[in-house]
Structures are given as structure tokens and as C-alpha cells.
């Protein structure tokens, strides 16, 4: 890829926006009030805004390897805090994707150095759902199911935070678990039973 081309692309994009609305960037610079916090994978094929069809200003975005929400990850925790407490988003989306390299790596017995502690969080998801996953014989189906269960567990990690618990009580914030199917381009709503999860999680993790 020619890096210089990126700046040309940028100028074309600026012009396109200004042709439609001459004060587009002026308005954008006034501030943000996104409705959605999107937590997704860093995978280059899984864009946030593009696959949702939303514009700049619509979604606050956090991406890392395998869309994780580790309890002690300062970056993910800060993003959740800022989005929920200050931007007051009404929806949090954890979006995984099939054919996720991070999830695949966690399914293999291999020392991957600095990635080990990160991928261990996915191995923990496997351990929690070992019975279900071990009963799936087809490797690809097992891999896809782990992607889904990982999304569900990261939704639970999100709900464990005091900020989300308070926003659930005060304004009914909702947490959604989605999977992007790279093979079809479709977005799948896992329809996690949010209220039931909230009830179960709160029994142990209630903070506020
Ligand atoms: Co991925």
C-alpha cells in the first residue's frame, strides 16, 4: 500500500463530505454524543462503523485482539468508564467475529509469548464452557461456538463493572452480544438473555 495515497484518499473524502454539507467538519468539531459503545476485534476485516452503517460521531469504539473485556485491562475499563459515565451511551455492543485469529490461537497449544496472558482470558472462557465445547465434534463448529461464548462472557465482564450496573439501574442501559460473519458479511444478534445475565451476575458481582 502506498502511504501517500492515504493522504490523497483523505483529501477526496474531505471534499465529498464538504460537497454534501459545507459545515460538516465544523459541526463534528463541536463535540460527540454517541449512543453506542462498540467493543470489537482489531481484525482488519472487521470494521466498526462500516459494518454497522453508521457515521463519525455515532459510535464510541474500542478494539483489541478478540474483543476482550478483561477485568484488569486499564484500556478497556477506561473506555467503558468514559463511554458510560461521561458520554452516557445507551447501548454497549460486544461484537466478535467468526474466523477470529485470537480465538483460534487460544484453541491451540502453543507458547505465544506476550500474547499468552491475553489469550488465557479466552482459554478461561473455554474452561467455563468446556462441557458444551467438548461435545462439538466438528472443529469449525467448535471454533465458531467459542467465538459466540467469548462474546457472551465479555458481555458479562462488561456488566461486572460498577459503571454499567449503575447505568442499568438509573437509565436501563443495555448490553448486546453480536457476531460478524465474515463469510457472508452478516451481523448476527446472539440475543443474550440480558436481564437473566444481569440477575445472575449481580448475585455475585453487585457493586452499586
Ligand atoms: Co478477531
Boltz pocket constraint, residues with backbone or C-beta under 6 A from the ligand:
constraints:
  - pocket:
      binder: B
      contacts: [[A, 41], [A, 42], [A, 43], [A, 64], [A, 65], [A, 66], [A, 67], [A, 97], [A, 99], [A, 100], [A, 101], [A, 102], [A, 103]]
      max_distance: 6.0
